[in-house]
Amino acid sequence: MGAHHDYRAAFGAVQAPVLVIHGGADLQPESVSRNFAARFANHKFVSIAGGTHFVFDEQPEVFARAVNEFLAGS
């Protein structure tokens, strides 16, 4: 407990597609989410306007569409 683990270097080795969804009204700045996404070689970044950290609950249709498009390869 309390140990700090930094996995950032390992993210670059992930070859699987990665989807990062950011709520446009999240307290975490979009730049932080984009920086996180960019650590993965094969990533897609989606920002959902008006959503917070719980965009999946607030805008389930928009969230599901983003996930479905990602899974379909769009």
Buried (B, 14 or more C-beta within 10 A) or exposed (E): EEEEEEEEEEBEEEEEEBBBBBBEEBEEEEEEBBEBBEBBEEBBBBBBEEBBEEBBEBBEEBBEEBBEEBEEEE
